[in-house]
Amino acid sequence: MSENSFIDLKKELNLNGNISEVAKIYVNSIKNVSKVTNLLEKNNIDYFVTSVDADFLDVTLKISKIILLVMPIISIIILHFYIKIFIQEKNNTLALYKALGFTKSDIKKLLILSILEILLISFIISLILLLLTKYLFMFLLRNDIEYSILSIKISYIPVFIYMFLIIIYFIFISALCVRKIYKSSIGDIML
């Protein structure tokens, strides 16, 4: 904040030495706090400085980065086992499709579509829960004076990249499963 912008602010708030109103001034860094307090002191204006606990925010940011790295790995492992069980349960159905004369690509398409259906439904539910959580935290932070100026931003690009990579991964897994089914006989699969 410069001296001129402070004078403009003083005129706008009608601060003629007799302060009957309370004004809030938000700054974007710690060094700007000292500039504002120096200007207020120079003009004999009483002030009170509240600050945000930066340590809490730093720890929260570090924890969220660790979670951001660990959660995709854990979710891929869980999804891998889920899809493996899903495909094992579908073995009889896939063998029936093979017996009925379905081609490899037809079976692969059916398998991929059923997996995509599950992934897209879970993706939509996850996005809804993410947005609800975001708005809940924003509501809770607005009630606290120290955190009322904070906003939560969500980057959706990594989420869509992650979803795209999972889809590619499961297309690959589906292709391996269909190849395995076509290599074995129908009797072996049904047992």
C-alpha positions as CSV (number, residue, x, y, z in Angstrom):
1,M,0.0,0.0,0.0
2,S,1.5,3.3,-1.0
3,E,1.1,6.7,0.8
4,N,-1.2,7.9,-2.0
5,S,-3.5,4.8,-1.9
6,F,-3.7,5.3,1.9
7,I,-4.8,8.9,1.5
8,D,-7.4,7.8,-1.0
9,L,-8.6,5.1,1.5
10,K,-8.6,7.7,4.3
11,K,-10.8,10.1,2.2
12,E,-13.1,7.2,1.2
13,L,-13.6,6.2,4.8
14,N,-13.9,9.9,6.0
15,L,-11.1,9.4,8.5
16,N,-10.5,13.0,9.6
17,G,-8.8,12.1,12.8
18,N,-12.1,11.1,14.5
19,I,-12.6,7.4,13.8
20,S,-16.1,6.2,14.6
21,E,-16.1,3.3,12.0
22,V,-14.0,0.2,11.9
23,A,-12.4,-0.7,8.6
24,K,-10.8,-4.0,7.6
25,I,-7.6,-3.9,5.5
26,Y,-6.5,-7.2,4.0
27,V,-2.9,-7.7,2.8
28,N,-1.4,-10.4,0.8
29,S,2.0,-10.9,2.5
30,I,3.6,-10.3,5.9
31,K,5.8,-7.5,4.7
32,N,2.8,-5.6,3.5
33,V,1.4,-5.7,7.1
34,S,4.4,-3.7,8.3
35,K,3.8,-1.1,5.5
36,V,0.1,-0.7,6.5
37,T,0.9,-0.5,10.2
38,N,3.6,2.1,9.6
39,L,1.1,4.2,7.6
40,L,-1.6,3.9,10.3
41,E,0.9,4.8,13.1
42,K,2.1,7.8,11.0
43,N,-1.5,9.1,10.8
44,N,-2.2,8.4,14.5
45,I,-4.9,5.8,13.8
46,D,-5.5,2.9,16.2
47,Y,-5.3,-0.5,14.7
48,F,-5.4,-4.1,15.6
49,V,-3.5,-6.7,13.6
50,T,-4.8,-10.3,13.2
51,S,-2.8,-12.8,11.4
52,V,-3.3,-16.2,9.9
53,D,-1.4,-19.1,11.5
54,A,1.1,-19.8,8.6
55,D,2.6,-22.8,10.3
56,F,-0.8,-24.5,10.3
57,L,-1.2,-23.7,6.6
58,D,2.3,-25.0,5.8
59,V,1.7,-28.3,7.6
60,T,-1.7,-28.7,6.0
61,L,-0.1,-28.0,2.6
62,K,2.6,-30.6,3.2
63,I,0.2,-33.2,4.4
64,S,-2.0,-32.6,1.3
65,K,0.9,-33.0,-1.0
66,I,1.8,-36.3,0.6
67,I,-1.8,-37.5,0.4
68,L,-1.8,-36.4,-3.3
69,L,1.1,-38.7,-4.0
70,V,0.0,-41.6,-1.9
71,M,-3.8,-41.7,-2.6
72,P,-3.5,-42.4,-6.4
73,I,-1.2,-45.3,-5.8
74,I,-3.5,-46.8,-3.1
75,S,-6.5,-46.3,-5.3
76,I,-4.9,-47.9,-8.3
77,I,-4.0,-50.9,-6.2
78,I,-7.5,-51.2,-4.8
79,L,-9.0,-50.7,-8.3
80,H,-6.7,-53.4,-9.7
81,F,-7.9,-56.0,-7.2
82,Y,-11.5,-54.9,-7.7
83,I,-11.2,-55.3,-11.5
84,K,-9.4,-58.6,-11.1
85,I,-12.3,-59.9,-8.9
86,F,-14.8,-58.3,-11.3
87,I,-13.3,-60.1,-14.3
88,Q,-13.0,-63.4,-12.4
89,E,-16.7,-63.2,-11.6
90,K,-17.4,-62.5,-15.3
91,N,-15.3,-65.4,-16.6
92,N,-18.4,-67.6,-17.1
93,T,-20.2,-64.9,-18.9
94,L,-17.2,-64.1,-21.1
95,A,-16.8,-67.8,-21.8
96,L,-20.4,-67.9,-22.8
97,Y,-19.9,-64.9,-25.2
98,K,-16.9,-66.8,-26.7
99,A,-19.1,-69.9,-27.2
100,L,-21.8,-67.8,-28.8
101,G,-19.3,-66.6,-31.4
102,F,-18.4,-63.1,-30.1
103,T,-15.1,-61.9,-31.4
104,K,-12.2,-60.8,-29.2
105,S,-13.0,-57.1,-29.9
106,D,-16.7,-57.6,-29.1
107,I,-15.9,-59.2,-25.7
108,K,-13.2,-56.5,-25.0
109,K,-15.7,-53.7,-25.8
110,L,-18.3,-55.3,-23.5
111,L,-15.8,-55.7,-20.7
112,I,-14.4,-52.1,-21.2
113,L,-17.9,-50.6,-21.2
114,S,-18.9,-52.4,-18.0
115,I,-15.7,-51.2,-16.3
116,L,-16.2,-47.6,-17.7
117,E,-19.7,-47.6,-16.3
118,I,-18.4,-48.4,-12.8
119,L,-15.5,-45.9,-13.1
120,L,-17.7,-43.0,-14.3
121,I,-20.3,-43.5,-11.7
122,S,-17.6,-43.6,-9.0
123,F,-15.9,-40.6,-10.6
124,I,-19.1,-38.5,-10.5
125,I,-19.8,-39.5,-6.9
126,S,-16.2,-38.6,-6.0
127,L,-16.5,-35.1,-7.6
128,I,-19.7,-34.4,-5.8
129,L,-18.2,-35.4,-2.5
130,L,-15.1,-33.3,-3.3
131,L,-17.2,-30.2,-4.0
132,L,-19.4,-30.8,-0.9
133,T,-16.2,-31.1,1.2
134,K,-14.8,-27.9,-0.3
135,Y,-17.9,-25.9,0.4
136,L,-18.2,-27.3,3.9
137,F,-14.6,-26.2,4.7
138,M,-15.1,-22.8,3.1
139,F,-18.2,-22.3,5.3
140,L,-16.4,-23.4,8.4
141,L,-13.4,-21.1,7.6
142,R,-15.6,-18.1,7.0
143,N,-16.9,-18.3,10.5
144,D,-13.3,-18.0,11.9
145,I,-11.9,-14.4,11.6
146,E,-8.4,-15.6,11.1
147,Y,-9.3,-17.8,8.1
148,S,-12.2,-15.9,6.7
149,I,-10.2,-14.4,3.8
150,L,-8.9,-17.8,2.7
151,S,-10.4,-19.6,-0.3
152,I,-10.0,-23.2,-1.3
153,K,-9.1,-23.8,-4.9
154,I,-9.3,-27.2,-6.6
155,S,-7.4,-28.0,-9.7
156,Y,-9.5,-30.3,-11.8
157,I,-6.8,-31.0,-14.5
158,P,-4.9,-33.6,-12.3
159,V,-8.2,-35.3,-11.5
160,F,-9.0,-35.7,-15.2
161,I,-5.5,-36.8,-16.0
162,Y,-5.7,-39.4,-13.2
163,M,-9.0,-40.7,-14.5
164,F,-7.6,-40.9,-18.0
165,L,-4.6,-42.9,-16.8
166,I,-6.9,-45.3,-14.9
167,I,-9.0,-45.8,-18.0
168,I,-6.0,-46.6,-20.1
169,Y,-4.7,-49.0,-17.4
170,F,-8.0,-50.9,-17.3
171,I,-8.2,-51.1,-21.1
172,F,-4.9,-52.8,-21.0
173,I,-6.0,-55.1,-18.2
174,S,-9.2,-55.9,-20.2
175,A,-7.2,-56.7,-23.3
176,L,-5.0,-59.1,-21.2
177,C,-8.1,-60.8,-19.8
178,V,-9.7,-61.3,-23.2
179,R,-6.5,-62.7,-24.6
180,K,-6.3,-65.2,-21.7
181,I,-9.9,-66.2,-22.3
182,Y,-9.3,-66.8,-26.0
183,K,-6.2,-68.9,-25.3
184,S,-8.0,-71.3,-23.0
185,S,-10.9,-73.6,-23.9
186,I,-14.4,-73.0,-22.8
187,G,-14.4,-76.1,-20.5
188,D,-11.3,-74.8,-18.7
189,I,-12.9,-71.4,-18.1
190,M,-16.2,-72.8,-16.9
191,L,-14.5,-74.9,-14.2
